[in-house]
C-alpha cells in the first residue's frame, strides 16, 4: 500500500538520481549555499578534492588494512556492511606498515587531541584512509563511508574524492525506549542499535521498570515480569551495542512509578492513604528498608552495563503537582514522612526525596559510574542537592538555574523530543528550521540556554508507550512512529555543517536510507503512481529505499500506473540488501511472450526470481548464485502472456510457496534470499509490466497472501473476546489496541461500541493510504453528537466523520495541528460534507468510502449516494479518535476493512450484500 509519509518531506522526497546532489531533487527551494556530501548527520568539515578527476571506484578486490589491533572489530563490521550495501566482499588484513593500493581502505589510530574521542578523519584519494582516536570514532567514520557509497552510483561502489574532518558538538546523542510499558524484543533493540549507529547516535536509554512491569531478570523473588530480558541477553546486548559505538543506559525508575516493586515488596509502601492510593506506586522514603533495597537493585545490575545508571526520580509524589508548597502540604499530611523529616531537622518533608537522590547518586558514583535522573526535584523539597547527577531535563523550567549550578543537562523536552504513538507530532520542517537542542517547549516561554552552554551535553529523543494499548501493537507499528524522526534528531545532536534548507536535508536523509539490515514488518511497497517524481519508484515500506528507473518506463497498470520493462537491462534500482529469510513477496505481473532466457523479475548478485526459469520452459522459478554457479528451481506454474496475474511468494526454512491470484499453487523445498538489488535486471530482464510490489520480513500465510491479492490492508472483525487487543483478520499482522470501547454483539459476531469522547482503536499504522483506497464498515449509530469521528490520523490530520461539524452529515476533514506558539500554523484546514446524514436510529448500515484521483465517493448499503472532488489520504491510524478536543462516533462498529485500491461499485455492493 502507499503509506504516506509520517511527516511531509522526510519520507516523500525521492532519492537523488545517480550522481545528483540532494538539491537537484528537492522541492525547488534549495539554497544556493554549498551542500555537504550526502551524509546524515552532516559532517563538520568537507573539502572536495580540487583536482579529483573521476570519483574513486572500488574494484572487486577491496582490502581493509588495519594498523591497530583495537580497530580490527571495526574493520570486520565494515567488511560485513560493505557486502550488504554494495556486494563487495573485502578482505581484512592486519599489518604494521601498510602500503595501500588502489581501492584499499586503511584504518589508522591517531591521538585524541587531533580528532576528539568520537571524531574521525576520512581522506578519499586513490584509496580511503580513515583515522580515529577511538574505536567509536572509527565506527562513525565507517558509517559516513557507507552512506557516501549509497548515493554515488548504481553499483554503490563509488566515492567522491575529498576530505572529511568530523566530530560531534554534543557528547550525548540518545534514544530512549520505554520497554517497561511495551516490551521490545532483543531483535528490535539490535535493529535500533544498528540504526542509531548509522546516524552516529551513541546512547540507548532503556526504561526497564515502571508501574506496569520490571523487565530484568532479578534475584528478587517474584519481581521479574513474564516478558523480560535475561542477564545473558543483557550481556549480549551490551556487547553488541559496544561494537556499534553505543552505550546502553539502564533505568530503574524509583521512588515513584514503583507499583511493580510494591507488588512483591508491599512493606516498602506507605501506610498513609494520601500516598498509598495513588496512580503511581510510591516507595516510602521514611522506611529504613527502602534505600538498601534500591541500592541492592543497583548493585545487581550496574556491573552489567558501561558505567552509567538512571534512577528515574520523576513525578514524586504526584505527576500533576508542580508546586513546591502543594507538595510540601501533601507530604506533610503523611505522618510517617512528617515524623522522619522532623527527626532529620527538615521543615519540608520533600527534603527526604532530595536526600534519596543524593544517597543513590553517591552509591552509583562510589562504584565509578555516573548517575542520571529525570528533572522533577525542582517541585519537591527545599534543601540543595549535595551531588551532581546528570539531569535528564524534560521540563526546561529550571534549565538556566541548573546550568549555573554546574549540572550537566540533556535536553529530553516533553514537547519537542517525545514520540508517543498516536500523539500529534510536530512538523519535521518546523523542527529543522526553528528548534535547536538548547530550546525547551513551549517556544513562547523562552525556556532556553545559550547555544554554547558547556553544561548542555546533548539531547535525547524519547519513545513513550501508552500502556493500555501499545502492547497490542506489532513492533513494526511502534517503529513506524519512531524511525522517521531519528535522522532529524541525529542531525541536530551532531550539529555539523548542516544543509541549507529542509528540502536539502530531507533529500539527503532519503538518499542514505536506513542502516543495512534495518526493517520491520512491511519492508517495501512500490506503486509507481507519482509520475511527477524523477524516480517514481516511491517506497513506503521500512527499507528506506526509493527506486531509480534505468531504462524502464511507466505504463498502464493493474491499478493506475505500472512499471514497464522491455527486457535486456531495463530495471529499477532498489539497492537494498537481500532478505535472508523468512520473507514474502506480492506483485502484479503482466508477462509478454518473448524468447527470453530467464525473464528476471527481481535480481541481485546472490539470487533472482524469474518468470521464465532457464531450461524449465516458461515456469516461474528461483535461482541462487553461489561460487559462480547457478542453482535453479522452478514451480509447476507458467504465468500467462498478456494477462495480469498476482504472484505471491512466501518463504521460510521449510521452503517456498507460490500463490497465484491469492490461491496456493505449488510449494518447493528450496529457499533463496529475496533479491532486492533490482526490479528487473542488468541483463535478461522480463518483458511486460509489474505493479503493486510489496515485500515483508515474514512468511505470510494463506490469509495474508489473499489479502495482498485483494489489496486488503487490514480487516478488523472485533470477534475476539475480552482484552484490549483487536486482531487483524487480514493475515498481514496489523493487530490493533483498543481504549475505552466496549465489546458488544456486532453485525456479525462481535462488535465494538464507541461512546463518543476519545474512544478509539489504534492500528499502529501512523501514515495514511494515498492515491487509491477504500474503507468499509458496518455501523449502527445510536446517538447524535456535534462532531463524530469514524477514522482519523494525528499524523496527516485527515479524518472521516459520521457527523460533520455544523452540518451533522457524513464528511471529510483536514484538521492539522492546533495553532499554538510552539507549533507552525496550519492553513490548509477544511471540512467537506456529503449529502447524507447517518440516522441515529440504531439501524445497521454499511458505509463505504472510495478514494482515487477523481476524489472521494460515499456508498451506503452498496449504493452510491454522493461524491466530492476532495482527495485525501485514507486515515487508518485510529478507528475513532485519540484527541481530547474531538469525539469519536456514538454507536457500534463491525467488519472494518481498509484497502489500498479503489474498489469498484460492484465490489462495494458485494460487501454490502452480506447484510441484505
N, C-alpha and C positions, 0 to 999 in steps of 0.2 A: 504494500500500500504506500501511497505517497503521504508519509507523515511529515507535515510541515515543520519548519524549524521551531525548536523550543523558544528561540528568540531570533527575530529577524536579523539576518546578516551572517551570524556565526555559522549556521548550517546551510544557508541558501546561496552563498557566494560560490560560484563554480571554481574548481581547481584551475590554476593558471594553465593556459596552453603551454605545451612543452617549450621551454626557453623564454617564456614571457616573464616579466616581473609581476608581482601582485597588483600593481597599479593598473596594469593593462586589462585586468578582468574585474575591476571593481565596479562601482556604480556611476562612474564618470565624474566623481567629485574629488578624486585623489589630489593631494597637494603635489606641487612641483618639487618639493623638498626631496633630497636624496633618500632612497629607500635602503634599509638594511637588507642583507641577504634573507632568503625565505627561511627564517628560523623563529620559533616561538618557545621561550621568550626571546625578544630581540637582544643581540649581544651589545656589550658596552662600546666596542670599537670594531669597525670593519674597514679594512683598507684594500680595495681591489688592486690587483697587480697592474701596474701601468703598462707593461709590455707583455701581457699574459698570452696573447695569441689565442689559440684554441683552448677550451677548458681541458682539465685533466680528465682523461677517460681511463678507467680501470680496465686492464685486461683480465683474463680469467685466471691469472697466476698471481693473485694478490698475496703478499706476505705481510703479516703483522709482526713487527720486530719489537721486542721488549728489552729495555736495558736494565730495568729494576724489577726484582722478583715481586715487589709489592704490587706491581701493575699487571702481573700475569693473569689474575682473575678478571681484570678489566679487559684484557686482550681476548680472553675466552668469551666473555659476554659480547664483545663487539663482533667477534667472528660468528657467533650464533645469530645475532641480529642482522648482520650483513647478508647472511644466507636468506633470512626471511624477507628482507627488504628488496634485495636485488638478485638473488640466486647465486651470488658469488660465494664460493666456498674457500675462504682464505686459509693459509697455513700459519699457525702461531709459532714463532721461533724466539727463544731467549738467547741473547748474545751480549757480550760485554762491550765490544767496539763495533757496532753495526755499520754497514756501508749500504744505505738504502739505494735501491734502484727504482726505475720507472714503476709506478703503481704500488709501491710499498707504502705501508702505514707504520710509522715509527712512534712508539710511546716512550717518553723520557720524563724523569723526575727533575724538578728544579726547586730551589729554596722557596719557602713560603713567602718570604719578603718580596719575591718577584711577582707573584700572582695571587697571593692570599690563600687561605685554607681551602676555599672552594673554587678558586679561579683556574683557568686553563688558557693555553695559547694554541692556536691552530694555524699552521702555515701550509698553504697548498701551492706547491710548485709542480715539479715532475713527480713528486711523491707527497705524502701527507706527513707532517711532523706535529704530533700532539704532545704538549708539555703541560705538566701539572705538579703541584707540590704534594698532593694527597691523592689517594685512590678515588675519593669522592669527586674531586675536581676533574680527574681523568674520565670518570663515568660521564659527567656532564658534557665534557668535550666530545665524547663519542656520540652523545645524543645529538649534538649540533651536527656532527659529521653525517649521521644517518638522515637527519632532516634535510640537509643540503642535497643528499642524493635523491630524495623523493620527488623533487620538483624540477630536476635539471634535464632529464632525458627519459625517453620511453623505457630504456633498459635499466634505468636507475643506477647507472654506473659512471656518472659524470659529475664533476665538481668544478665550481668557479675558482679560478686562481686568485689568491689574495691571502690576507692575514686577519685573523680574529684574535683579539685580546679581551678576555671576558671574566667578570666575577660579579656576584650579586651585590646589590645595595643592602639587602636585608638578610640577616643570618637565619631567621626562622620563616620558612615558606611552607605553610602547613595545610593539611586537610584533616578535619575531624569527622569520624564516622560513629554514629550512635548505634553501636551494636548491642546495647542493652535492651532498647525498646524494640529493635528489629534485628534479629541475628543475621550476620553475614557469614557466608561460607568462607573457608580458607582460600578456595579458588577465587572468590570475589575479591578478597583482600589482596591476593597476589596480583590479580589483574590491575587493581588500583595502584599497587606499588610500582608496577611497570609503567602505568600511565603517568603517575606523579614524576617518576624519574625522567620520562620522555620530556616533561615540561620543567625539569630541574627544580621540582618541589622536594623538600628534604625532610619533612616532619609528618608522620602519620600518627595522629592522636586517636586512640581507640577508647571510647567511652564504655568501659566494661560493665559498670554497675549503675543501677538506678532503682527506683521503686519496683519496677516490673521484673527485674532479673539480675542475677550475678553470673556473668558469663565465663568465669575462670574456674578451672578445676581447683578445688580448695581442700586444705587439711581440716577445715571447719566442717564437722558433720552436718549434712543437710543444706549447706549454703549454696552449693553449685546448682545452677538451673539445668533443666533437661538438655536444652541446646547450649553447648558451651565449648570452650577450647581447652584441650588437654594441655598439660605442661609440655609434652613433647611437641605438640602442634605450635605452641608459642615459641619454643626454642627454634624450631624450623623456620617460623615466620620471621623472627628477629634476624636470623642468619640470612634469609632470603632478602630482607629489606637492606641489610648492610651491603650486599652485592650491588644493589642499585643506588647506593648513596643516600639511603633513607634511614632515619632514626624513628623507632616506634616509641611514642609517648603513651604509657598506660595511665588510665584514670580509674580510680575507685572513689566514687562521689560520696563524701561524708561532710558534716554530720547530718545534713538534710538528704532527701532523696534516698533514704535508707530503709524503706519498707521491707525489701527482700532480706536485709540483715536482721531486722527485728522479728521476722518470721521464725528465725532459728535462735535468736538471742533476744527474746522479749524482755529479759531483765535489764537490757540496756535502754529501754524506752522510758518515757515519762510516766509518772503517776498522776500528774495533774491533767485534768481534762482538756484545758486550753491548748496544750502542746501534744497531747496523746491522740486526740481525734481530729487530725488534720489530713489534708490531701497528701502531704509529704511526710514520709517517715522520718522522724527526728530522733537522733540519739541524744540521750540525757547527758549533757556536759557536766552536770554536778555529780554524776555517778563515777566513783573512783575506778570502776572497771572499764569505762568507755575508752579512755586513751590507751591503756595497754592492749585492748582488743584491736583498735585501729592500727597501732604500731606493729602488732603481730601480723596483721594482713600485709602491711607494707614490707615487713621483713620477709614474708613468704614470697613476694613477687619482685621486689626491687632487684635482687641479683639476676633475675632472668632478662632484664632489659638493660639499655645502654645509658645508665646514669641520669635519667630524668623520670620524675614521677608526679602525677597530677592528683590532687586530693579533693578536687571539686570546691567545696565550701560555698556554693551559691545557694540563694533562696532560703536562708536560715533567718528566722524561724518560719517565715511565711513568704510565699512567692509574690504576694501583692503589696506587702508593706515595704515602702521605700522611704520611710521617715524614721529617723533615729529615735525621736521621742515616742512615737507609737510603738516601736519595737521594744523600747525600754519598759513601757507600761505592760505590754503583753508578757514579756519575760518575767517582770516583777510579780505578775499575778500567779506565777507558778512557785509554790512555796519552796520546793527543793532547790530551785535555782537561786531564789532570793536569799535563802539561808546560806548557801555556799558562797555566793557573791559577797555577802556581808562578812563572812569569815575571812575572805581574801582582802577585805577593806575596800570593796568596789561599791560605789553608789549605783552603778549601771550594771545589771546582770549580763548585759551584752558583752561585757569585758571577758566573761568566761569563754565566749566564742573567739575573741581575739587571742586569748591565751591558748586555746586549742590550735589555732592557726600557727602560732609561734612554736608550740610544742611539736607538732608534726613536721614543721619545716626544719626545726633543729634536728629532729630524728633523721630525716632524709639527708640533710647536709652532713650530719655526723658520719654517714656512710659514703661520703664523697660524691653525692649526687645533687641534682638541682630540683627544688620543689616548685610546682606550679599550682596556682589556684585561680578560680574564676573571681572576677571582681564582684563584691557584694558587701564586704565588711564595712564599706562606707555608710551603710544603712544600719549597722548593728555595732554597739559598743562605743566607747569614748577614748580609751587609752590608746596611745600609739602602738603600732606593731613594733616588736623588737627585732624582727627578722625581715628578710627581703626576698620572698618568693617571687618568681616570675608571675606577673599579673596578666591573666588571660582576660582582656578587657572587652566585655560585651555590652557595656553601658556607655562609657566615654564621658560620663558626667564629671568625673574627677581626674581625667587623664592628665591635665596640666599639673594639678597638685601632686599626683603620684610621680610624674617625671621630675618635678622639682625636688621631691624627696629622695630621688635616686633609684626608684623602682624601674626594672625593665618591664616594658609593656609590649604585648602582642595585640594587634587590632583584630578582634573577633566580634565586630559590631553586629548587634542583633538585627539591624536594618539592612546593612549592606553586605554582610558576609554570611548570613544564614540562608541555607537552602532547606526548605521544608516541603516535602511532597504535597502538592495541592495548593500551597500558598501562592498568592500573587507574586510575581517576580518583577524585578526591575529590568528595564531595557539595557542590554549589554552596550549598546551605543552610548547611552547616557552615562553608564558607569565608566566606559572607556574615556569619554570626553570630559567628565566632570569630577568623578570620585578619585581620591588618592588614598594610599594606606594610612595617612595621618588624619583622616577625617572620619568622625563618627556621625551617626544619624540622630535627629534629622538635620539636614543641611542648614536650615534656618537658625538652628540653635547655636551654631558656630562652635561645635564641640570638636576642636582640632588642636593638634600640636604644630609646632613649627616643622616645616618639611625636613629640616636637617637635625631634628631632635635625636641625639645619640642614644637616648633611652628607649626609643621606639625600635624594637629589634625585629619586627616582622608583622606578618598578617596570616590569618588562617581562615579558610572557608569551612563552614560547619554544617554538616548534614544532620538535621534532627528529624527523627521519625515519629510522627504521631502514633502513640502506642496502640490505639484501638483498632486501626485498620491496615497500617503498613505491614504487619506480619503476614497478612494475606497476599501481599503483592509479590510477584516474582522478582528476583534480583535484577532482571533486565529492566523492569519498570522503575525500580529505585535508581538504577544507574542512569536511566533516561532523564531523570530530574537533575542529576549532579554533573555528569560528564561534560555537557556542553559549556558549563561555566568555567571549567578548570583552565583552559588556555588564557582567558582574560585575567583571572586572578594570578596565574603564573607570570604573566607579562607585568602586572603591577608589582608583584613581590620581587622580581628580579630587577626591574627598573633599568633596562638597558637603554639603547639609543632611541628606541621607540619607533612607531610607524606614524607618518604624517597625519593620517586620518583613520577613522574607524574602518572605512572601506578597505584600506590597505592592510590593516591588522586582520580583519575578518578573512580576506583573501589568503593571507599567509597561514592563518590557523587552519583554513580549509585545505590548503595545499599540503601541509605537513601531516594532517590527519591524526589518527590515534597511534599509540605505540604498537610495535609489531606484536601481533597475537592478541591485542585487546579487542574485546567484543562480547556482548551478552545478548542472548535471545536472537532476534532477527538481525542478521549482520548486514544485509544489503537489500535494497528494493530499488529497481530501476524501471521507470515507467515511460521515459522518453517523451514526456508531454510538453516540456518547456522549449519550444523551438527558438526562443529568443536567446537562449544560452549558447555560448560558443562551444560548450561541452554539455550537450543535452542529456548525458547520462547522469541525471540527478539521483543521488543515492540518499535515501532517507533512513537507511539501516545503521547498524552500530559500528561499521568498519571505518567510517570517516573517509571513504574514498569516492570521489567523483569519477565519472567515466570521461575519457578523452577519445573522441572519434578519430580514427585513422583509416581513411578510405571509405568507411561505412557512411551511409546516409539515412535520413529519416524517411519513412514511408507510411502508408496506411496500416493501422494496427488492428489487433483483435478488439481492443478498447482504445479508441483515439489514435495515437501515433505509436509507431513501432520503429525498431532499428532494422534497416535493410542491409543485408550482407550479400555481396556478389562473388563469393568465393575468393580464391587466391589469398591475398594478405589483408582483406577487409577485416577490421577488428575495432573493438572499443577497449582501450587500455583501462583496466581496473587497477592493476599494480598492487593487489593485496596478497598477503601470504596465503598459501593453501590452507584449508581446514583439514586437519589430520583425521578428525572424526570424534564423535558422531557428527553427521551433518544431514541437511535436507535441502533440496532444490526444487523450486516450482517455476515453470516457464511455459509461455505460449509460443509455439513454433509453427511456421508455415514453410515447409521444405519444398524447394523446387527441384524437379527431376533433372539431374545432371549426370555426367560421368565422373563425378568427384571420387577421389580415392578414399577420403576419410570424412568429409563434411563435418569439420570440427565445430562444436558449439561453444565449449569452454576449454581453455588451454593454459598450460604453464610448463615450465621446464621439467616438472615431475609427473604430470598426469594430463589427461584430456578426457572430455566427454564428447562423444561423436554421434551424429545422426545416422551415419553410414560407416559401420565398422569395417576396417580394411580386411578383405578376404572373407567377410561374413555376409556377403550380399548387401542389402540396404538396411541391416538391422542396427538398432540403437546399441551403443556399446561404451565400455570404459577401457581406458588404456593407462598403464603406468610406464614410466621411463626409468629404468634402473640400469646402471652400468653401461649406458649407451645402447641398451636393447629395449624393444617394446614388448610389453606383455598385454595382450588383447583379450577382452572378454565381451560377450555380447548377450543381449536379451532376445527372447523369442518374440520380437516385435519390430515392424518396419513402419515408420511414420509415412502416411500417405502424402503424395505430392500434390501441391496446390490447395491444401486444406489446413485450416487452423486446428491444431490439437494441443491439449495441455499435457505436458510431461512433468511428472513428479518423481524425484529420486530420493529415497530415504536410506541412509547407510549407517551401520554400526558394526561392532566386532563380528556379528554373525553373517554379514554380507550386505548386499544392496538390493533394494526392491524398486521396481519400476511401476508407476501408476500412470495410466492413460485416461485423460478426462475424469480423473478422480477415482478410478477403479483400479485395483491391483491387477496387473497384467502378467508379471513374471518376477521371480527372485533368483539371484545367483549368489554363490558363496564367495564372491570376490569383493574386495573393497579397495578403493584408491582414495588418496586425498582429493578433496574437492578443489579443482584448479581455479584460481581467481586472478591469474595474471591478465588474461584476455577473455572477452566475449568475442568469439571468432578466433582467428589465429594469424600468425605471421605467414603461414602457408597452409593450403588445404582447408581454408575456412568454409563453412557451409554456404550454400546459396539459398536465399529465402529471407525470412523476416522473423524477429523474435520480439516478444512483448511481455511486460509484467514479470520481470525476473526477480525472484525472491530467494534469499539464502538464509538458513537458520543453523545454529550451532548445536542442534539436537536432531535425533532421528524421529521425525513426526510419525504418528500412527495413521491409520486409515482415515480417521475423522479429520485430522489435520490436513491430509492430502486432499480430501474432498473440499475442505474449506478453501485451500489455495485455488482449486479449480473454480469454485463458485465465486471467488473474490470476497469471501467472508472474512472479516477481521476479528470479530468476537460475537459470541452468542450467549446471552445470559437468560437461563430458563427459570432461575430462582427456586429450583426444586429441592435444593439441599435443605436438610433440617437443622436448625439451630446454628449458632456461631455467627461470626461476622464475615467469614469467607464466602464469596459468591463465585462458584466455579465457572470457568469459561467452557461451554459445551462445544466450541468450535474445534478443539484439539490443538489450538495454537498457543495455549498457555497463558492467556491474558486473564488470569484469575483476579478478582476484584475484592475490595473490602468495604463493608457497609458500616454506616454510623447513623444511629438514631432511628433507622427504619425498622419496621416490624414485619415478620414473616406471617403471611396470611394465605388463605386459599386464593389462587390466581385464576387466570382464564383456563389454563391447562396445567394441573398440578399446583405447585406453589406459586406465590406471588410476593411482591414487596409493597408494603403500604407506606406511603410518604404522607407526612402530616404538615407539609409546608416547612417554614424555617430553614435550617441548614441540614435537613435530612438529605442523605446522599449515599451513593455508591461510587467509590473511587476505583478507576480501572487500571491505574498505573501506566496509562498512555497519555503523557502530558501534551503531545502535539496533536494537531488536527489532521483530518484526511482531506487532502486537496484534490483539485482537478475534478474527478468524478467520484461520487459517493452516494450511498443510500443508508438511511436509518429507519428502522421499523419497530413498532411496539404495539402491544395490546394495552389499552389504558381504560381504567374505569374512574372517571373523575367524580369525586363525592362532595367537593366544596369549592367555592369560588373565592379567589383572592385577587388583589390588585395586580400582582405580578407572580406568575408561577413558572418555574424553570424546569424543563424536561431534560435537556442535555446542555453541558457548559464546559468551558475551559478557562482556567485562570491564567493560562499562558497566552493564548491567542485573543482572548476577550470575546470570542463568539459564544452565542447561546441560542438554543431553540426553546421557545417558550410555549406553554399551553395556554397562558393568559398574558397577553402583551400589555405593557404599560399604557394606560389611558384607554386603549380600545377594548381590552378584555378578550381580544381574539388571538388565535394561534399566530405566532410570528417568529421572526428572526431578529437578533440583536447583536450589535458590536459594542461592548461596554468599555474596554480599555481599563486603565488604572485610575483610581481617584486622583484628582488634581491637587496633590499635596506638594508642599515645598521641597520634599526630598525625592520627588519623582517628576519625570518630564510630563508636561501636559499632553493629554490625548485629544486630538482634534477630530479624528475620524470616529465619532460616536453617533450611532443611529439606531432606530427601531423601525422594523418593517412588519406590517401585519398582512396576513392572508385574509381573504373574505370568508372567514369561517370562525365561528365561536363554538368551542367544545362544550357541550352541555354538562352541567354538574348534577346529573340525574342518576348516577350510579350505574349507567349502562356501559357495557363493554364496547369499545370501538377500536378499530385497527387504524393506526396512523402511520403513514409512510412519507418520508421526505427524501426527494431525489435531487441531487445537485450535479450539474455539468456546466459546460462552457456557456450554455444559454441562460443559466440562472438556477432557480430552485422551484420545485413543484411539490405541492401538497396533495396527497391522496388520503381519503377517508373511506374505510371499508372497501378498499380496492378501486374506488372511483376518483378520478382527478377532480378536485374542487377549485383549485386556484394555482397560479404560478406567479413568480416575480423574477425580474432580471437580476436581482441581487445574487451575487456569487459569494459564498462563504466557504471556509474550511470546516468540515463537519467536526464539531466539538465532541470528543469522545473521552475526555479526561474524567468527567463526572456525569453520572446519571443523577439528576438533581443539581444541587449547587452547594459549594463549600465557601459561603460568603455570608457573613452576618448581616450585610446590608441588602441581601436579596432573599428570595424564598423559593423553595422547591415546589413541585407540584403537590396538589392535595388529592390523593386517591391511590389506587392500586395499579401497579405496573407488572407486566409479564411479557415474556418472549421478546426481549430486546435484541435486535440484530444490527450490526454495523457492517457495511460493505465498502470496499474501495473501488467500486464501479457503479455506474448508474443503471439500476435495474430497469427493464422495460416495463411498460404498463401491464403487459401480460404476466410478467413475473410478480409484480406487486399484487395484482389481482389473485394470483395463485396463493400467495402468502395469506391474504385476507380471506380466501375461500375456506380456509381451515376452520373458520368460525361461523360459517353460514349454516 
